């Protein structure tokens, strides 16, 4: 067993256990903090995959923005869900069964896919060249400029949409009076 | 070296845990956390396939970047919806959010 394998096993064990605690914690703030640990574990897996840019993006967007946004939402909506009440619905065992079944199916199928056994090859370029290649490809007309722009428009629409959806009720009522 | 299947199995595990969270959680914010876990597993799969099968094509990483953008907008809109529902109906329990039922 090489050092890379030991690191991989340790990191993925931490990630999977943290993910389980995300769905199992009674306290949602704790669940959000476990989510941060799980996302950080995936960021380390990106580093192991030599995708340095994506590891940084994972930390900045997921841990820096999404996890903090979730913690904010938990705190804003805190009073309604007491931790003593059950946190799962009546059919939680069907959900657990479905998840387990899907996992077993996926693992069985993975064992039959030939490319799943492929081992890693050397990167064709040094990592920093790959990074500049990714940057160029995202704004290249022959590359991914169209998906990139669509993603930008999607982000803008989501920004405006969430501002409109989440604005206070009072503003809505005032506009209703004018109409 | 680490075989590709190890990454795929870890990603599958995270994805299935996320599915359980989405199906079983009562709190809408908890459901959203499950969705985030699932999206993260998908990105991990994409990056692992890129690294092992087509490291010379940058498309795999570009696709992962797009998925990041979609995940960010999904989280923003979802949480805005939850906060809006909480303001109007004082609930974040998914079972009680049934205003669209006639």
Interface residues (C-beta under 8 A of the other chain):
Chain A: X2 X4 X5 X8 X12 X15 X16 X19 X20 X22 X23 X28 X31 X32 X35 X38 X39 X42 X45 X46 X48 X49 X50 X51 X53 X54 X57 X58 X61 X62 X65 X66 X69 X70 X72 X73 X74 X76 X77 X80 X81 X86 X87 X88 X89 X91 X92 X94 X95 X96 X98 X99 X100 X102 X103 X106 X107 X110 X111 X115 X116 X117 X118 X119 X120 X121 X123 X124 X125 X130 X133 X134 X137 X138 X143 X144 X147 X148 X151 X152 X154 X155 X157 X158 X159 X161 X162 X163 X165 X166 X168 X169
Chain B: X1 X2 X3 X4 X5 X6 X7 X8 X9 X10 X12 X13 X14 X15 X16 X17 X18 X19 X20 X21 X22 X23 X24 X25 X26 X27 X29 X30 X32 X33 X34 X36 X37 X40 X43 X44 X47 X48 X50 X51 X52 X53 X55 X56 X58 X59 X61 X62 X64 X65 X66 X68 X69 X70 X71 X72 X73 X74 X75 X76 X77 X79 X80 X81 X82 X83 X84 X86 X87 X88 X90 X91 X92 X93 X94 X95
